[in-house]
Amino acid sequence: MDKYRSTRLLLQSDASLDRILAVHPAPLDSLEELQQVHEEGYLARLFSHSLSPQEQRTLGFPWSPQLLLRSQASCGGTVAATHAVLMGLRQAAGVLAGGTHHAFRGHGEGFCVFNDIAVAATVALAHYPTICNAVRPILALDLDVHQGNGTASIFEGDPRVITFSAHGANNYPWRTKMRSDHDVELPDGTGDAAYLAVLEEWLPRLFDQHRPSLVLFQAGVDALKEDSFGRLGMTRAGMLRRNNMVYSTCINNNVPLVITMGGGYSRPPDASIAAHADVYRSAAYRFSMVKAS
């Protein structure tokens, strides 16, 4: 978990961000909001420390009070960022964690306890129905190298949330991939040119077809060639172009954006930490220019 702290410190030490990026502690998400997405039995087992050994193996973590608090804070940060953009306080906000897209309604999976993207989308639909609805749906834009299977499952058949996932074809989850509204499977070794060509095709298509009211961006950086598990071949410069393509599309369409951190598993972690920091640094630069203009 050191990458979260290291990414935050890297951003906070960057003098160029002093006036354009503010970092605040994330609130704990409430049980009431978690209940809007996750099954009562699963939450009861989590909060009473009674997950079965098999559930903990599937989750990938042993249960601990610290795990529960961190997961609530991660989810709470994504919800807080969602409120900030939908209240019009800013066009873009993010959480230096989150993107826990493998969590299903009734179980955690792949190091994901709560599905913060799903909780934030559900909160947005409940609190801002005149903004987020079936006519102007939420776009869950997942660019982590692993498919957002939990998010796809939770919103299957719900026209108010459109799920898009561009992920490695031969990567986790191997047995529990679900069907998103739009899936793009990328072959092993996919590099900058091929990856960015996918976005050049799909970003305009998604915005033209669905006219999203909000974008929830899962900005995992595990497509980097240095990643231990990613199997793709993206460079840091290519990832930066990826980010800026997303930001430009949101800016040009005047659509609010929430950024979540997602995966990044290089060893040593420096490459992932640098790429994670790029996600938030470039967002701060791009959206501050819009505000200034």
C-alpha positions as CSV (number, residue, x, y, z in Angstrom):
1,M,0.0,0.0,0.0
2,D,3.1,2.3,0.0
3,K,2.3,3.4,-3.5
4,Y,-0.7,5.4,-2.3
5,R,1.4,7.4,0.2
6,S,4.3,7.7,-2.2
7,T,2.0,9.0,-5.0
8,R,0.5,11.6,-2.6
9,L,3.9,12.8,-1.4
10,L,5.2,13.1,-4.9
11,L,2.2,15.3,-5.9
12,Q,2.4,17.3,-2.7
13,S,6.1,18.0,-3.2
14,D,5.6,19.3,-6.8
15,A,5.7,23.1,-6.5
16,S,4.0,23.5,-9.9
17,L,0.8,22.1,-8.4
18,D,0.6,24.4,-5.3
19,R,-2.3,26.5,-6.6
20,I,-4.1,24.0,-8.8
21,L,-4.2,20.7,-6.8
22,A,-5.6,20.5,-3.3
23,V,-5.3,17.2,-1.4
24,H,-7.8,16.5,1.5
25,P,-8.4,13.5,3.7
26,A,-11.1,11.2,2.4
27,P,-14.2,10.7,4.5
28,L,-15.3,7.2,5.5
29,D,-18.2,6.1,3.3
30,S,-21.4,5.4,5.2
31,L,-23.0,2.0,5.7
32,E,-26.2,3.4,4.2
33,E,-24.4,4.2,0.9
34,L,-22.6,0.9,0.8
35,Q,-26.0,-0.8,1.3
36,Q,-27.2,0.7,-1.9
37,V,-24.8,-1.5,-3.8
38,H,-23.6,-4.4,-1.7
39,E,-25.7,-7.2,-0.3
40,E,-26.6,-7.1,3.4
41,G,-25.1,-10.5,4.1
42,Y,-21.7,-9.5,2.7
43,L,-21.6,-6.3,4.6
44,A,-22.7,-8.0,7.8
45,R,-19.8,-10.5,7.4
46,L,-17.3,-7.8,6.7
47,F,-18.3,-5.6,9.6
48,S,-18.5,-8.5,12.1
49,H,-15.2,-10.0,11.0
50,S,-16.8,-13.2,9.9
51,L,-15.7,-13.6,6.2
52,S,-15.1,-17.2,5.5
53,P,-11.5,-18.3,4.7
54,Q,-12.6,-18.9,1.1
55,E,-14.1,-15.3,0.9
56,Q,-10.8,-13.9,2.2
57,R,-8.8,-15.9,-0.4
58,T,-11.1,-14.7,-3.2
59,L,-10.7,-11.1,-1.9
60,G,-6.9,-11.5,-1.8
61,F,-6.5,-10.0,1.7
62,P,-7.0,-11.3,5.2
63,W,-9.6,-9.4,7.1
64,S,-8.4,-6.6,9.5
65,P,-9.9,-3.5,11.0
66,Q,-7.4,-1.5,9.0
67,L,-8.5,-3.1,5.7
68,L,-12.1,-2.1,6.5
69,L,-11.3,1.5,7.4
70,R,-9.1,1.9,4.3
71,S,-11.7,0.5,2.0
72,Q,-14.4,2.8,3.5
73,A,-12.1,5.8,3.1
74,S,-11.3,4.8,-0.5
75,C,-15.0,4.6,-1.3
76,G,-15.8,7.7,0.6
77,G,-13.2,9.6,-1.3
78,T,-14.7,8.6,-4.7
79,V,-18.2,9.6,-3.4
80,A,-16.9,13.0,-2.2
81,A,-15.2,13.7,-5.5
82,T,-18.5,12.8,-7.3
83,H,-20.4,15.3,-5.1
84,A,-17.8,18.0,-5.8
85,V,-18.1,17.7,-9.6
86,L,-21.9,17.3,-9.7
87,M,-22.4,20.3,-7.3
88,G,-20.4,22.3,-9.8
89,L,-17.5,23.1,-7.5
90,R,-15.1,21.9,-10.2
91,Q,-15.2,20.0,-13.4
92,A,-12.7,17.3,-12.3
93,A,-11.9,15.7,-9.0
94,G,-10.3,12.5,-7.9
95,V,-9.3,10.1,-5.1
96,L,-5.7,9.0,-4.6
97,A,-7.0,5.4,-4.2
98,G,-10.1,3.6,-5.4
99,G,-11.0,2.1,-8.8
100,T,-11.9,-1.1,-6.9
101,H,-13.7,-2.5,-9.9
102,H,-13.5,-6.3,-9.1
103,A,-15.9,-6.0,-6.1
104,F,-19.3,-7.6,-6.8
105,R,-22.6,-7.0,-4.9
106,G,-22.1,-10.0,-2.7
107,H,-18.4,-10.5,-2.5
108,G,-15.0,-8.9,-2.8
109,E,-12.5,-10.1,-5.3
110,G,-9.1,-9.2,-6.7
111,F,-8.0,-7.0,-3.8
112,C,-11.3,-5.0,-4.0
113,V,-13.6,-4.9,-0.9
114,F,-16.2,-2.3,-2.0
115,N,-16.9,-1.2,-5.5
116,D,-16.3,2.5,-5.1
117,I,-17.2,3.2,-8.7
118,A,-20.6,1.6,-8.3
119,V,-21.3,3.3,-5.0
120,A,-20.4,6.7,-6.4
121,A,-22.6,6.1,-9.5
122,T,-25.5,5.0,-7.3
123,V,-25.1,8.1,-5.1
124,A,-25.0,10.3,-8.2
125,L,-28.2,8.7,-9.6
126,A,-30.0,9.1,-6.2
127,H,-28.9,12.7,-5.5
128,Y,-28.7,14.2,-8.9
129,P,-31.4,12.6,-11.0
130,T,-31.9,15.6,-13.2
131,I,-28.3,15.4,-14.2
132,C,-27.6,11.6,-14.2
133,N,-30.3,9.4,-15.7
134,A,-31.1,7.1,-18.6
135,V,-31.2,10.0,-21.1
136,R,-27.8,11.3,-19.9
137,P,-26.2,8.2,-18.3
138,I,-23.0,7.9,-16.3
139,L,-20.0,6.5,-18.2
140,A,-17.8,4.1,-16.2
141,L,-14.7,4.4,-18.3
142,D,-12.3,1.6,-17.2
143,L,-8.8,1.7,-18.6
144,D,-7.1,-0.6,-16.1
145,V,-5.4,-3.6,-17.7
146,H,-7.8,-5.9,-15.9
147,Q,-11.5,-6.0,-16.8
148,G,-13.9,-4.2,-14.5
149,N,-15.9,-7.3,-14.0
150,G,-17.6,-6.2,-10.7
151,T,-18.7,-2.9,-12.1
152,A,-20.1,-4.6,-15.3
153,S,-22.0,-7.1,-13.2
154,I,-23.5,-4.5,-10.9
155,F,-24.8,-2.4,-13.7
156,E,-25.8,-5.1,-16.2
157,G,-29.0,-4.0,-17.9
158,D,-29.1,-0.6,-16.2
159,P,-29.4,2.1,-18.9
160,R,-28.4,4.8,-16.5
161,V,-24.8,3.6,-16.3
162,I,-22.7,2.6,-19.3
163,T,-19.7,0.4,-18.7
164,F,-16.7,0.5,-20.9
165,S,-13.6,-1.6,-20.3
166,A,-10.4,-1.8,-22.4
167,H,-8.3,-4.5,-20.9
168,G,-5.8,-7.3,-21.5
169,A,-7.4,-10.3,-23.3
170,N,-5.2,-12.8,-21.5
171,N,-5.2,-11.3,-18.0
172,Y,-7.1,-11.5,-14.8
173,P,-10.0,-12.1,-14.2
174,W,-9.7,-15.3,-16.1
175,R,-12.8,-17.1,-14.9
176,T,-15.0,-14.3,-13.8
177,K,-15.0,-11.8,-16.7
178,M,-18.4,-10.3,-17.2
179,R,-20.0,-8.5,-20.2
180,S,-19.6,-4.7,-20.1
181,D,-21.8,-2.6,-22.3
182,H,-18.6,-2.2,-24.4
183,D,-15.5,-4.4,-24.0
184,V,-12.2,-4.1,-25.9
185,E,-9.7,-6.9,-25.4
186,L,-6.1,-6.1,-26.1
187,P,-3.5,-8.7,-27.1
188,D,-0.3,-9.2,-25.1
189,G,2.3,-6.6,-25.9
190,T,-0.1,-3.9,-27.1
191,G,2.0,-0.7,-27.2
192,D,1.3,3.0,-27.4
193,A,0.2,3.2,-31.1
194,A,-2.3,0.4,-31.0
195,Y,-3.6,1.3,-27.6
196,L,-4.1,5.0,-28.4
197,A,-5.8,4.1,-31.7
198,V,-8.4,2.2,-29.7
199,L,-9.1,5.3,-27.7
200,E,-9.1,7.5,-30.8
201,E,-11.9,5.3,-32.1
202,W,-13.9,4.7,-28.9
203,L,-13.9,8.0,-27.0
204,P,-15.7,10.0,-29.6
205,R,-18.0,7.0,-30.2
206,L,-18.9,6.7,-26.5
207,F,-19.6,10.4,-26.1
208,D,-21.6,10.7,-29.4
209,Q,-23.7,7.5,-28.7
210,H,-24.4,8.0,-25.0
211,R,-23.9,11.7,-24.2
212,P,-22.7,11.0,-20.7
213,S,-23.5,13.3,-17.8
214,L,-20.6,12.1,-15.7
215,V,-17.4,10.1,-16.4
216,L,-16.0,7.8,-13.7
217,F,-12.5,7.2,-14.9
218,Q,-10.7,4.1,-13.6
219,A,-7.2,5.2,-14.4
220,G,-5.1,2.2,-13.6
221,V,-1.5,2.3,-14.9
222,D,-0.9,-1.4,-15.1
223,A,-0.8,-1.3,-18.9
224,L,2.8,0.0,-18.5
225,K,5.5,-2.3,-20.0
226,E,7.2,-2.3,-16.6
227,D,4.2,-3.7,-14.8
228,S,4.6,-7.1,-13.1
229,F,1.2,-8.3,-14.2
230,G,0.0,-6.2,-17.0
231,R,1.4,-8.1,-20.1
232,L,1.0,-4.9,-22.3
233,G,3.7,-2.6,-23.6
234,M,2.7,1.0,-22.9
235,T,5.3,3.6,-22.1
236,R,5.0,6.4,-19.6
237,A,4.6,8.9,-22.4
238,G,1.9,6.8,-24.0
239,M,0.0,6.6,-20.7
240,L,0.2,10.4,-20.4
241,R,-1.3,10.7,-23.9
242,R,-4.0,8.3,-22.8
243,N,-4.9,10.5,-19.8
244,N,-4.9,13.7,-21.9
245,M,-7.2,12.1,-24.5
246,V,-9.7,11.4,-21.7
247,Y,-9.3,14.8,-20.3
248,S,-9.6,16.6,-23.6
249,T,-12.8,14.6,-24.5
250,C,-14.4,15.6,-21.2
251,I,-13.4,19.2,-21.5
252,N,-14.6,19.5,-25.1
253,N,-17.9,18.0,-24.2
254,N,-18.2,19.9,-20.9
255,V,-18.7,16.6,-18.9
256,P,-17.6,16.4,-15.3
257,L,-14.9,13.8,-14.4
258,V,-14.1,11.7,-11.4
259,I,-10.7,10.0,-11.4
260,T,-9.9,6.8,-9.4
261,M,-6.4,5.3,-9.1
262,G,-6.7,1.7,-10.1
263,G,-3.9,-0.8,-10.5
264,G,-0.1,-0.4,-10.9
265,Y,2.3,-3.1,-9.9
266,S,5.8,-2.5,-11.2
267,R,8.7,-3.9,-9.2
268,P,10.4,-1.7,-8.0
269,P,7.3,0.5,-7.8
270,D,8.9,3.7,-9.1
271,A,7.4,3.3,-12.6
272,S,3.9,2.8,-11.4
273,I,4.2,5.6,-8.8
274,A,5.4,8.1,-11.5
275,A,2.6,7.1,-13.8
276,H,0.0,7.3,-11.1
277,A,1.2,10.8,-10.3
278,D,1.0,11.7,-14.0
279,V,-2.7,10.9,-13.9
280,Y,-3.4,13.6,-11.3
281,R,-0.8,16.1,-12.3
282,S,-1.9,16.2,-15.9
283,A,-5.6,16.5,-14.8
284,A,-4.7,19.4,-12.6
285,Y,-2.8,21.1,-15.5
286,R,-5.5,20.5,-18.1
287,F,-8.5,21.5,-16.0
288,S,-6.9,24.5,-14.4
289,M,-6.4,25.9,-17.9
290,V,-10.1,25.5,-18.6
291,K,-10.9,27.3,-15.4
292,A,-8.5,30.1,-16.2
293,S,-10.0,30.6,-19.6
